[in-house]
Amino acid sequence: MQYVIEDIDAAELARRRAIYVPLTEAVRDLIDATIRTEVDDTVITQVRDEIAAATAKLRAEQIVGSYGLRKTPVGDSVSWGNVAVGLRNAIAPPIMVESSPDGLHWAELTLGAAYEGPTGLVHGGIGALILDHVLGATAKSVAPSFTGTLTLRYRRGTPLGTLRAEARVDRTEGRKVIVTGTLSDADGVTIEAEGIFIRPETS
Amino acid sequence: MQYVIEDIDAAELARRRAIYVPLTEAVRDLIDATIRTEVDDTVITQVRDEIAAATAKLRAEQIVGSYGLRKTPVGDSVSWGNVAVGLRNAIAPPIMVESSPDGLHWAELTLGAAYEGPTGLVHGGIGALILDHVLGATAKSVAPSFTGTLTLRYRRGTPLGTLRAEARVDRTEGRKVIVTGTLSDADGVTIEAEGIFIRPETS
């Protein structure tokens, strides 16, 4: 995993979070409103112009290209552009993976209208994104690794709403870390997943 | 597949596209700028307030819940909330699946900073979302069906930029439609996929 060091201390990291998280949450809310609005066309056009003007202000100074993986000198992750977990990426729910000493990794998240596939259900590919990310984070708790194979079994539709993803390392075989996991709603498992993650030869 | 009929003709559909596509594109552009901006904190806070105000205008009238599957009386899809293909969903690249008479289904799309996982690369879960959607659309060309199993083999990282997804029906076995496909960049295949899609018993 290649990353760059963001040379900031904990106080500066907290300051930046306090600035960027509210901006990203406002954009996330706008995504939802853009899907669900029923206001008149004139308002839609006016709002479009306002958003374009706001975007131009943000683009007055910006990085070239994508955000990339970043860490602080003490190892805190600042990968805020990441589509699954990034605090500055309004596409990200964001997923926050937690873990317990017994090796369980999990994330709880609430998905609204912006993640829909079939009516009222989470898009199957979003279920795949969540499980790829949570299983990948679980594999990385053993060693840096990339997804080799991911197999998803869809037991039933996953309703929009509050969900929980869980994963554990099942076993390791040479350079392979095999991780299993599930996505569930309040009524139980909706998707089962198995991932084979590969450690690079250099690790 | 349950859907509702949006009782509009082709002219009204075109009129709505002309209003909503520019709004969604403006929001998509804002998502990218939110990740990449380096402007001062005061500007960030000001933009956040402007976005919140614009969102409030959109929310003055809105549907309850999610957008759902919709079609016009002549069968045009109006599933504009869908996270993969929705014209009103700023998360969607959007994917536009095309097909040829020989059974090939494909989509070309360009992914920027908002879809990043590892530095400079598309998140593996976004590759999964794209392939789930394109393989699913391919299966639906045979019969209405839901994803049963999806297997993804990651050959190498998928660079951000212009990509092409392709899929074909491999075979059918009873209620199962087996579809294979790939995601590729200019240098060739990055992810291979196989999906088993299940026709409901009633179809």
Interface residues (C-beta under 8 A of the other chain):
Chain A: M1 Q2 Y3 I19 Y20 P22 L23 T24 A26 V27 D29 L30 I31 A33 T34 I35 R36 T37 E38 V39 D41 V43 I44 T45 Q46 V47 R48 E50 I51 A52 A53 A54 T55 K57 L58 R59 A60 E61 Q62 I63 G65 S66 Y67 G68 L69 W80 G81 N82 V83 A84 G86 R88 N89 A90 I91 G112 A113 A114 Y115 E116 G117 P118 T119 G120 H123 G124 G125 I126 A128 L129 I130 L131 D132 H133 G136 F146 T147 G148 T149 L150 T151 L152 R153 Y154 G157 L160
Chain B: M1 Q2 Y3 I19 Y20 P22 L23 T24 A26 V27 D29 L30 I31 A33 T34 I35 R36 T37 E38 V39 D41 V43 I44 T45 Q46 V47 R48 E50 I51 A52 A53 A54 T55 K57 L58 R59 A60 E61 Q62 I63 G65 S66 Y67 G68 L69 W80 G81 N82 V83 A84 G86 R88 N89 A90 I91 G112 A113 A114 Y115 E116 G117 P118 T119 G120 H123 G124 G125 I126 A128 L129 I130 L131 D132 H133 G136 F146 T147 G148 T149 L150 T151 L152 R153 Y154 G157 L160
